Amino acid sequence: MRANGRERTLPVTAAGVVVGKDPTCDAPLDDPYVSARHLRIEARGGGWHVVDLGSTNGTFISGARISQAQLPLGVPVSLGDAELVLERRDAPEPARAEAFEGMTTRDAAMRQVFELVERVGASDAATTILGETGTGKELVARALHARSARRDGPFIPVNCSAIAETLIESELFGHEKGAFSGAERMRKGAFEEADRGTIFLDEIGELPLDLQPKLLRVLELGEVKRVGASRPIQVNVRIVAATHRDLRAQVRAGRFREDLFYRLCVVPITVPPLRQRKGDVRALAEAFLSRAAPRGLPVRWSPEALAKLEGYDWPGNVRQLKNVVQRALLFRGEGQSISASAVTFEDTRAAPGLTGDDDTLYLPGLTLEDIEREAIRLSLRRNGGKRAAVVKELRIAKSTVMKRIGQWGLHDEGRVAGDPAEAEDDA
């Protein structure tokens, strides 16, 4: 049974099992969409049946609401936000997926990260989270905050690489009215906003060298000075930093202060890349699919699709995997199973002979609408503008393809000027 991001196993005997929100049920569920006594699984005629017990929101198999039905092994049953699957007792049990503050893992190295967060969270020690882009460093930072005595205070994230150098001092420390052109009023900085809480300095390796002494002063004295102010302000803030860079190399190159390095890295936490956590690919793919799938639709991965996901090396780590799952769900075609053909990878690593006019789909931060538009555009380009080929390749209804082409102005995408071959498609 999967509920609230956790999996658990329950024995089903000939006496049957009642599932519901009532704590007296054999399998109680904390789910607002599950009735007090929602359903029963019972032995009948040499097999197993599922019986809905008059629930409010219904019991679903393959997207269809049922009152009672035979329940084959391996077929998911949906109730509320939970899902249960009947399996043989002697079936090999997969490695247990462990959930921790919004993160899921089956990997021993990642579980060590969880244990370290648990131990370090209660202290105020400055912590730096190291790891490649997309590994989930901000989730680790949020977990540190959630497991600390500051959990009721603010958590203020600041991406040091996303702020112009001319503005970053004001963003971090604030400014007084009239401190510079455009400063029409006093403004608190991120450190003041994070008072009695945690500030998360993402990509700390990008912090300009001339601002690093001011950050060091905050660490040593708990003081910040707004731009244009004459006196410092005391703040009570825990600093958690993160970077994908090698800070030791930055120190050797003179781009990062050695004294700041040692003050920030009191407790370093290294998040392993996804390619070193192969056992997590399946668990994360299933978790992302469960969250992204439409309510009441028990979509699942085919064995071939899971094998394809597990065979990839994930240069974009967990963030890339989430994008791939969203795209695969969008282009899964008919049925409840996602095939291997729906799993495609956007890879920004340079490849021999790759030009700026390639058909690589780059996805960071894109919405599902962006993904759909880009997928149709690239398919039109690959197929010379032939609508029928796009319909076949993407497995989308022709009416939908034609509607999207008109909606997004893709009429000439992939076509050669003067080519009349597709006139019948536009009819």
HELIX and SHEET records of a PDB file:
HELIX    1   1 ALA A  108  GLY A  121  1                                  14    
HELIX    2   2 LYS A  137  ALA A  146  1                                  10    
HELIX    3   3 GLU A  165  PHE A  173  1                                   9    
HELIX    4   4 ALA A  190  GLU A  193  1                                   4    
HELIX    5   5 ILE A  204  GLU A  206  5                                   3    
HELIX    6   6 LEU A  209  LEU A  211  5                                   3    
HELIX    7   7 GLN A  212  LEU A  221  1                                  10    
HELIX    8   8 LEU A  247  ARG A  252  1                                   6    
HELIX    9   9 GLU A  258  LEU A  264  1                                   7    
HELIX   10  10 LEU A  274  GLN A  276  5                                   3    
HELIX   11  11 LYS A  278  ALA A  292  1                                  15    
HELIX   12  12 PRO A  303  GLU A  310  1                                   8    
HELIX   13  13 ASN A  317  LEU A  330  1                                  14    
HELIX   14  14 ALA A  340  ALA A  342  5                                   3    
HELIX   15  15 LEU A  368  ARG A  382  1                                  15    
HELIX   16  16 ARG A  387  LEU A  394  1                                   8    
HELIX   17  17 LYS A  398  TRP A  408  1                                  11    
SHEET    1   A 2 ARG A   2  ALA A   3  0                                        
SHEET    2   A 2 ARG A   6  GLU A   7 -1                                        
SHEET    1   B 5 ALA A  27  PRO A  28  0                                        
SHEET    2   B 5 VAL A  17  GLY A  20  1                                        
SHEET    3   B 5 LEU A  39  ARG A  44 -1                                        
SHEET    4   B 5 GLY A  47  ASP A  52 -1                                        
SHEET    5   B 5 GLN A  68  GLN A  70 -1                                        
SHEET    1   C 4 ALA A  64  ILE A  66  0                                        
SHEET    2   C 4 THR A  59  ILE A  61 -1                                        
SHEET    3   C 4 PRO A  76  LEU A  79 -1                                        
SHEET    4   C 4 ALA A  82  VAL A  85 -1                                        
SHEET    1   D 2 GLU A  98  PHE A 100  0                                        
SHEET    2   D 2 MET A 103  THR A 105 -1                                        
SHEET    1   E 5 PHE A 155  ASN A 159  0                                        
SHEET    2   E 5 THR A 198  ASP A 202  1                                        
SHEET    3   E 5 ARG A 238  THR A 243  1                                        
SHEET    4   E 5 THR A 127  LEU A 130  1                                        
SHEET    5   E 5 VAL A 267  THR A 270  1                                        
SHEET    1   F 2 GLU A 223  VAL A 224  0                                        
SHEET    2   F 2 ILE A 233  GLN A 234 -1                                        
SHEET    1   G 2 ARG A 300  TRP A 301  0                                        
SHEET    2   G 2 SER A 337  ILE A 338  1                                        
END                                                                             
